[in-house]
Amino acid sequence: MKKYIFIYDGNLKRYRLSPAYDMTYSNTYFNEHTTTVNKKGNDILDEDLINVGIKAGLKENECNDMLNKVKIVVNNRLKKYL
């Protein structure tokens, strides 16, 4: 079962898809995440994330920049858990 969540933007008076929701690990029959990335539920690589961004209409350099920013934030804020 997939779950999706929407966020209401009062300024634009419309809903938009939440950027990340329910992405925590979940045991399945195949020991994979239930939310897939580039049709993969495990062993997800940077290239998979970039591919998804490109398919969504972003440029490869934009995807790389975003991915690097996320890595920096995760490392800075979650270092003790990694």
C-alpha positions as CSV (number, residue, x, y, z in Angstrom):
1,M,0.0,0.0,0.0
2,K,1.4,3.4,-1.0
3,K,0.6,6.5,1.0
4,Y,0.8,10.0,-0.4
5,I,0.4,13.3,1.5
6,F,-0.4,16.8,0.2
7,I,0.4,20.1,1.6
8,Y,-1.9,23.1,1.2
9,D,-0.1,26.3,0.2
10,G,-2.3,29.2,1.4
11,N,-0.5,31.8,-0.7
12,L,-1.0,29.9,-3.9
13,K,-4.4,28.5,-2.7
14,R,-3.6,25.0,-3.9
15,Y,-2.3,21.7,-2.8
16,R,1.1,20.2,-3.7
17,L,2.6,16.8,-3.2
18,S,4.7,16.6,-0.1
19,P,8.4,16.4,-1.0
20,A,9.2,13.5,1.3
21,Y,6.7,11.4,3.2
22,D,6.9,7.9,4.8
23,M,10.4,7.2,3.5
24,T,11.5,5.2,6.5
25,Y,12.6,1.6,6.1
26,S,9.8,-0.9,6.1
27,N,10.2,-4.7,6.1
28,T,8.6,-6.3,3.1
29,Y,8.7,-9.7,1.6
30,F,11.8,-8.8,-0.4
31,N,13.6,-6.8,2.3
32,E,13.3,-3.6,0.3
33,H,11.8,-0.2,1.0
34,T,8.2,0.2,0.0
35,T,9.0,3.5,-1.6
36,T,11.1,2.9,-4.7
37,V,13.7,5.1,-6.4
38,N,14.3,4.5,-10.1
39,K,12.4,1.2,-9.7
40,K,14.7,0.1,-7.0
41,G,13.8,-0.7,-3.4
42,N,17.4,-1.2,-2.2
43,D,20.9,-0.5,-3.2
44,I,19.9,3.0,-4.3
45,L,22.8,5.0,-5.7
46,D,23.3,8.7,-6.4
47,E,22.8,7.9,-10.1
48,D,19.3,6.6,-9.3
49,L,18.4,9.8,-7.5
50,I,19.8,11.9,-10.4
51,N,17.9,9.8,-12.9
52,V,14.6,10.4,-11.1
53,G,15.3,14.1,-11.1
54,I,16.1,14.2,-14.8
55,K,12.9,12.3,-15.6
56,A,11.0,14.9,-13.5
57,G,12.4,17.6,-15.8
58,L,15.4,18.8,-13.8
59,K,18.8,19.3,-15.4
60,E,21.6,16.9,-14.3
61,N,23.7,19.7,-12.7
62,E,20.7,20.8,-10.7
63,C,20.2,17.3,-9.5
64,N,23.9,17.0,-8.5
65,D,23.8,20.3,-6.7
66,M,20.6,19.3,-4.7
67,L,22.1,15.9,-3.9
68,N,25.3,17.4,-2.6
69,K,23.4,20.0,-0.4
70,V,21.3,17.2,1.1
71,K,24.4,15.1,1.8
72,I,26.0,18.1,3.6
73,V,22.9,18.8,5.7
74,V,22.4,15.1,6.6
75,N,26.1,14.8,7.6
76,N,26.0,18.0,9.7
77,R,22.8,17.3,11.5
78,L,22.7,13.5,11.7
79,K,26.5,12.7,12.0
80,K,26.1,11.0,15.4
81,Y,23.5,8.6,14.0
82,L,25.3,7.6,10.9
